[in-house]
Amino acid sequence: MTDERIHILKDILLDLHQGASPDSVQERFNQTFAGVSAIEISLMEHELMNSDSGVTFEDVMSLCDVHANLFKQAIQHVEVADADQAGHPVRVFKDENLALRAALIRIRRLLESYEQAEDSAIRTEIIKGLQRQLALLGQFDNHYRRKEELFFPLMEKYGHDSPPKVMWGVDDQIRDLFAIVQTDSQQLEEQGIEVLKQSFEAFAVEFESMIFKEESILLMILLECFTQDDWLQIAGESDTFGYAIIRPKEKWTPERHNFTSERNEEAVSEVVGTEQVIHHRIDTPDGELSISFTPKKQSEQETQAFGNGYLSIEQANLILNHLPMEITFVNKDDIFQYYNDAVPSEEMIFKRTPSQVGRHVELCHPPKLLPKVRAIFTALHEGRKDKFEMWFNSESRGQFVHVTYKAVRDVAGEFQGVLEYVQDIAPYRAIETDVYREIDE
């Protein structure tokens, strides 16, 4: 992959940005490229958004459909045997898309049946079926969240930060279109079938386009750069966010090659003075390799000063994990650095996974929320505010969620980061008595 090819791709999209039609650049594209990989698409978008070309994130997002159509016939297919195995995240992702497409077809048929039906009883039954199918289709949000929370963080670690921003922005637009469909379906009898058909087709067009982008662009990038360990991490964390319509029937267990079993190794331990020393010998085709080292001392049980007392690292970790709230710490450089394990990840109010640790806080939020995120962190960082609070009633989960963003400052008053703590305060809001002591029961 040469710089020249990247620049040509960049020029083509700049032409489109400036108003050129897709047809006018198609011939140039075909003459220049016998095939273009998804990696090049990613690098091109990254260059556009991070250069002085004047192209912004919003511009690239608006060109997303043009990208897909332009590269549809030219994307190189990358085969990875693991991806076809049951339970592999790619296989699950594609199976979900098949199920979601099937739901779209069923909903279209129900809309046609409703339009043709004259009997009110039949229409009532069709509405019930329509609501069931829309509920199934609405599970696409689980599909999107796994993509956004598990795929995107790893993409960023490999330097592909532009496609996640673009795709997450389009995901949110699709979510907004589906919300309109849900509202129109609930008002079907008042508004008439045409209103619902129009809003559904507006959603379906964008939704089906996203399926193409996922399978022909996104997955191609992932299959080229993700390792087997990356896919295993994703598979292990996927249950946290759930699935769309179908669940993997079995756990993906890839064939793993144990290279150490092919070597003749021997380890001997001895005590030298007060220190334990490990002597490790490995026979290789080129000769014998010997390594001696002193293992690091286990310090988790050693206490050290903590505030007004003493705690070991293990005790501090246990205390943080037993607090009745979800805690997240973002450091002074706006990097998501820590979260506690107060509850299993699938039960979290704001779901966190290990793959999110190390991300910039802005990449952990949908693009449409970035102005609010930036406003909060800027005010806390600059000292204009010490904390922000918010709360909302989550009827679907039976929770009343209270969220606090608290500036963390050292003894000198210097900003060190932001502590977010989240808790369900519904049980406290339900308290009706002035006094209660459980021990008295």
C-alpha positions in Angstrom: 0.0 0.0 0.0 1.6 3.2 -1.2 1.1 6.8 -0.2 0.1 7.6 -3.7 -2.8 5.2 -3.6 -4.0 6.7 -0.3 -3.8 10.2 -1.8 -5.8 9.2 -4.9 -8.5 7.8 -2.6 -8.4 11.0 -0.6 -8.7 13.1 -3.8 -11.7 11.0 -5.0 -13.6 11.6 -1.7 -12.6 15.3 -1.7 -14.2 15.5 -5.2 -17.3 14.0 -3.9 -17.3 16.3 -0.9 -17.1 19.3 -3.3 -20.2 18.1 -5.2 -19.0 15.7 -7.8 -21.4 12.9 -8.7 -20.4 9.2 -7.9 -20.6 8.4 -11.6 -18.0 11.0 -12.4 -15.4 9.5 -10.2 -16.3 5.8 -10.7 -14.3 5.4 -13.9 -11.2 7.0 -12.4 -11.5 4.7 -9.4 -11.8 1.6 -11.6 -8.8 2.6 -13.7 -6.6 3.3 -10.7 -7.5 0.3 -8.5 -7.8 -3.3 -9.4 -9.0 -3.8 -5.7 -8.9 -1.8 -2.6 -8.7 -3.2 0.9 -10.8 -2.1 3.9 -7.6 -1.0 5.6 -7.0 1.6 2.9 -10.5 2.9 3.3 -9.9 3.3 7.0 -6.5 5.0 6.5 -8.0 7.3 3.9 -10.8 8.4 6.2 -8.4 8.9 9.0 -6.2 11.1 6.8 -9.2 13.2 5.6 -10.3 13.9 9.2 -6.9 14.6 10.5 -5.5 16.8 7.7 -5.9 20.4 6.8 -8.2 19.5 3.9 -11.2 21.0 5.6 -13.1 17.8 5.7 -14.7 17.2 9.1 -16.2 14.2 10.9 -19.6 15.4 9.9 -18.5 15.6 6.3 -17.2 12.1 6.3 -20.3 10.8 8.0 -22.5 12.4 5.3 -20.3 10.7 2.7 -20.7 7.3 4.3 -23.3 6.0 1.8 -21.1 7.2 -1.1 -18.2 5.3 0.3 -20.2 2.1 0.5 -21.5 2.4 -3.0 -18.2 3.5 -4.4 -16.3 0.6 -3.0 -19.0 -2.1 -3.2 -17.5 -3.9 -6.2 -13.8 -3.3 -5.3 -13.4 -4.5 -1.7 -11.0 -7.4 -1.4 -12.4 -10.4 0.4 -10.4 -11.7 3.3 -11.1 -15.2 4.5 -10.4 -16.2 8.1 -11.3 -19.8 8.9 -12.1 -19.0 12.5 -14.8 -16.5 11.4 -17.0 -19.3 10.0 -17.0 -21.3 13.2 -20.1 -21.3 15.5 -19.9 -18.8 18.3 -17.1 -16.7 16.6 -18.1 -13.0 16.9 -18.1 -12.5 13.1 -20.3 -15.5 12.6 -22.7 -14.3 15.4 -22.7 -10.8 13.9 -23.6 -12.1 10.4 -26.3 -14.5 11.8 -27.9 -11.6 13.6 -28.0 -9.5 10.4 -29.7 -12.4 8.7 -32.3 -12.6 11.5 -32.8 -8.8 11.4 -33.3 -8.8 7.6 -35.9 -11.5 8.1 -37.7 -9.3 10.6 -37.7 -6.5 8.1 -39.4 -8.7 5.5 -42.0 -9.9 8.0 -42.8 -6.3 9.0 -43.2 -5.3 5.4 -45.6 -8.2 4.8 -47.6 -7.2 7.9 -47.9 -3.6 6.7 -49.2 -4.8 3.3 -51.7 -7.2 5.1 -52.9 -4.4 7.3 -53.4 -2.1 4.3 -55.4 -4.8 2.5 -57.5 -6.0 5.5 -61.0 -4.6 5.8 -62.1 -6.4 9.0 -61.3 -4.5 12.2 -60.7 -7.8 14.1 -58.1 -8.9 11.5 -56.4 -5.5 11.7 -56.2 -5.8 15.5 -54.4 -9.1 15.2 -52.1 -7.7 12.6 -51.2 -4.8 14.9 -50.3 -7.3 17.7 -48.1 -9.2 15.3 -46.5 -6.0 14.1 -45.7 -4.9 17.7 -44.1 -8.4 18.3 -41.9 -8.1 15.2 -40.9 -4.5 16.0 -39.9 -5.6 19.5 -37.7 -8.3 17.8 -36.2 -5.8 15.3 -35.5 -3.4 18.2 -33.0 -5.8 19.5 -30.6 -4.4 16.8 -29.6 -2.0 19.6 -27.8 -4.9 21.3 -26.0 -5.7 18.0 -25.0 -2.0 17.6 -23.8 -1.8 21.2 -21.5 -4.8 20.9 -20.1 -3.2 17.8 -19.6 0.1 19.5 -18.3 -1.1 22.9 -16.3 -4.2 21.9 -15.2 -3.8 18.2 -14.5 0.0 18.3 -12.1 0.1 21.2 -9.9 -2.5 19.6 -10.0 -0.8 16.3 -8.8 2.4 17.9 -5.8 0.5 19.4 -4.8 -0.5 15.9 -5.0 3.1 14.8 -8.4 3.0 13.0 -10.2 5.7 14.9 -12.1 7.3 12.0 -14.5 4.5 11.0 -15.8 4.1 14.6 -16.7 7.8 14.9 -18.4 7.8 11.5 -20.3 4.5 12.0 -21.4 5.3 15.6 -22.9 8.6 14.3 -24.9 6.8 11.7 -25.9 4.2 14.2 -27.5 6.9 16.3 -29.3 8.3 13.3 -30.8 4.8 12.7 -31.8 4.6 16.3 -33.6 7.9 16.0 -35.4 6.7 12.8 -36.5 3.5 14.6 -37.9 5.6 17.5 -40.1 7.4 15.0 -41.3 4.0 13.6 -42.2 2.9 17.1 -44.2 6.0 17.8 -46.0 5.8 14.5 -46.8 2.1 15.1 -48.5 3.0 18.4 -50.5 5.6 16.6 -51.3 3.5 13.6 -55.1 3.6 13.9 -55.1 7.4 14.4 -52.6 8.4 11.8 -53.2 5.7 9.2 -51.0 3.1 7.5 -49.2 5.5 5.1 -47.5 7.4 7.8 -46.1 4.2 9.3 -45.1 2.8 5.9 -43.1 6.0 5.1 -41.3 6.1 8.5 -40.5 2.4 8.3 -39.1 2.6 4.8 -37.0 5.6 5.8 -35.6 3.5 8.6 -35.2 0.3 6.6 -33.2 2.0 3.8 -30.6 3.2 6.3 -30.7 0.0 8.3 -30.1 -2.2 5.3 -27.3 0.1 4.2 -25.6 -0.2 7.6 -25.8 -4.0 7.2 -23.8 -3.7 4.0 -21.3 -1.4 5.6 -20.8 -3.7 8.5 -20.2 -6.8 6.4 -18.4 -5.3 3.4 -16.3 -2.7 5.2 -16.2 -3.0 9.0 -15.7 -6.7 9.2 -13.1 -6.6 6.5 -11.1 -4.1 8.6 -11.5 -6.3 11.6 -10.5 -9.5 9.9 -7.4 -7.9 8.5 -6.1 -6.5 11.8 -7.6 -8.4 14.8 -5.8 -11.4 16.2 -7.3 -14.6 17.5 -6.9 -13.2 21.1 -8.8 -10.1 20.1 -11.7 -12.2 18.9 -11.6 -14.3 22.1 -11.8 -11.2 24.2 -14.8 -10.0 22.2 -16.5 -13.4 22.5 -15.9 -13.4 26.2 -17.4 -10.0 26.8 -20.3 -10.2 24.3 -22.9 -11.6 26.8 -22.6 -8.2 28.7 -24.4 -6.4 25.9 -26.7 -9.2 24.7 -27.7 -10.3 21.2 -30.2 -9.5 18.4 -33.0 -12.1 18.0 -30.6 -15.0 18.2 -28.0 -16.1 20.7 -24.8 -18.2 19.9 -25.7 -21.8 20.6 -22.2 -22.8 21.6 -19.0 -21.2 22.8 -16.3 -20.6 20.3 -13.2 -22.6 21.2 -10.5 -22.2 18.5 -7.7 -24.6 18.0 -4.7 -23.3 19.9 -1.2 -24.4 19.2 1.0 -25.0 22.3 4.5 -24.1 21.1 6.0 -24.7 24.5 5.2 -28.4 24.4 7.6 -28.8 21.5 10.5 -27.5 23.5 12.5 -29.4 26.1 12.4 -27.1 29.1 13.5 -27.5 32.7 13.1 -25.1 35.7 15.0 -25.4 39.0 14.4 -23.3 42.1 16.9 -22.6 44.8 17.3 -20.2 47.7 20.3 -17.9 47.6 20.7 -16.1 50.9 17.1 -14.9 51.6 16.1 -14.8 47.9 14.4 -17.4 45.8 16.2 -17.8 42.4 14.6 -19.6 39.4 17.0 -21.2 36.8 15.2 -21.9 33.6 16.8 -24.0 30.8 15.4 -24.4 27.3 16.9 -26.7 24.6 16.5 -25.2 21.2 17.7 -26.4 17.8 20.6 -23.9 18.0 21.7 -24.8 21.5 20.8 -24.5 25.2 19.4 -21.2 26.6 19.6 -20.6 30.3 17.8 -17.9 32.2 18.1 -17.1 35.9 15.7 -14.6 37.7 14.3 -13.7 41.1 10.5 -13.7 41.1 8.8 -10.5 42.2 7.5 -10.5 45.7 3.8 -10.7 46.1 2.9 -7.4 47.6 -0.9 -7.6 47.5 -1.0 -8.7 51.1 1.4 -6.0 52.3 -0.4 -3.1 53.9 0.5 0.5 53.2 -0.8 3.9 54.3 -4.3 4.6 53.0 -5.9 7.8 54.3 -6.4 7.5 58.0 -5.3 3.8 58.2 -3.6 0.9 56.4 -4.8 -1.4 53.6 -3.3 -3.9 51.3 -3.9 -3.7 47.6 -6.2 -6.8 47.9 -8.2 -5.2 50.6 -8.5 -1.9 48.8 -9.7 -3.8 45.7 -12.2 -5.7 47.7 -13.6 -2.6 49.3 -14.0 -0.8 46.0 -15.8 -3.9 44.6 -18.2 -4.1 47.6 -19.3 -0.5 47.4 -23.0 -0.4 46.4 -22.4 1.7 43.3 -20.6 1.6 40.0 -17.4 3.6 40.0 -15.5 4.8 37.0 -12.3 6.9 37.0 -11.1 8.9 34.1 -7.6 10.4 34.6 -6.4 13.9 34.0 -5.5 13.1 30.4 -9.2 12.1 29.8 -8.3 8.4 29.6 -10.7 5.8 31.0 -8.4 4.2 33.5 -10.5 2.1 36.0 -13.9 0.7 36.9 -15.0 -1.5 39.8 -16.7 -4.8 39.8 -19.6 -4.0 42.2 -22.0 -6.2 40.1 -21.5 -8.6 37.1 -21.0 -6.6 33.9 -24.4 -7.8 32.4 -26.2 -6.3 35.4 -24.4 -2.9 35.3 -26.4 0.2 34.8 -23.7 1.7 32.6 -22.0 -1.4 31.1 -18.2 -1.5 31.3 -15.8 -4.1 29.9 -12.0 -4.5 30.1 -11.6 -3.6 26.4 -12.8 -0.1 27.2 -10.0 0.6 29.7 -7.3 2.8 28.1 -9.7 4.6 25.7 -10.1 8.4 25.5 -13.3 9.3 27.3 -14.8 10.9 24.2 -14.5 7.6 22.3 -16.6 5.9 25.0 -19.7 8.0 24.1 -21.9 8.3 21.1 -20.9 11.3 18.8 -24.2 13.1 19.5 -23.3 13.2 23.3 -19.8 14.6 22.8 -20.8 18.3 23.3 -22.3 17.4 26.8 -19.3 15.2 27.7 -16.8 17.9 26.7 -18.8 20.6 28.7 -18.8 18.4 31.8 -15.1 17.5 31.7 -13.9 21.0 30.7 -15.9 22.6 33.6 -14.5 20.1 36.1 -10.9 20.3 34.7 -10.9 24.2 34.8 -12.4 24.3 38.4 -15.6 26.0 37.3 -17.5 23.2 38.9 -16.6 20.5 41.4 -19.3 18.0 40.4 -22.3 17.4 38.2 -25.3 15.4 39.1 -28.1 13.9 37.1 -30.8 11.3 37.5 -33.5 9.6 35.5 -36.3 7.0 36.0 -35.6 3.8 34.0 -39.1 2.2 34.1 -38.0 -0.7 31.9 -35.4 -1.8 34.5 -37.4 -0.7 37.5 -34.6 1.6 38.6 -34.2 5.3 39.5 -30.6 6.0 38.4 -28.5 8.7 40.1 -25.2 9.7 38.4 -22.5 12.0 39.8 -19.4 13.3 38.0 -16.9 14.5 40.7 -13.6 16.3 40.0 -10.7 14.6 41.8 -8.0 17.0 43.0 -4.8 16.3 45.0 -3.8 18.0 48.3 -2.4 20.9 46.2 -5.7 21.4 44.4 -4.4 20.1 41.1 -6.9 18.3 38.9 -6.2 14.6 38.7 -9.3 13.2 36.9 -13.0 12.6 37.2 -14.8 10.1 39.3 -18.1 8.9 38.1 -20.4 7.0 40.5 -23.7 5.5 39.5 -26.3 3.9 41.7 -29.9 2.8 41.7 -31.7 4.9 44.4 -35.1 3.4 43.8 -34.9 1.4 47.1 -34.2 4.6 49.0 -37.0 6.6 47.3 -39.4 3.8 48.4 -38.6 4.2 52.1 -41.7 5.3 54.0 -40.8 4.9 57.6 -38.7 7.2 59.8 -36.9 4.4 61.7 -35.9 0.9 60.7 -33.4 -1.5 62.2 -33.1 -4.9 60.5 -31.4 -6.4 63.6 -34.6 -5.8 65.6 -36.6 -8.3 63.4 
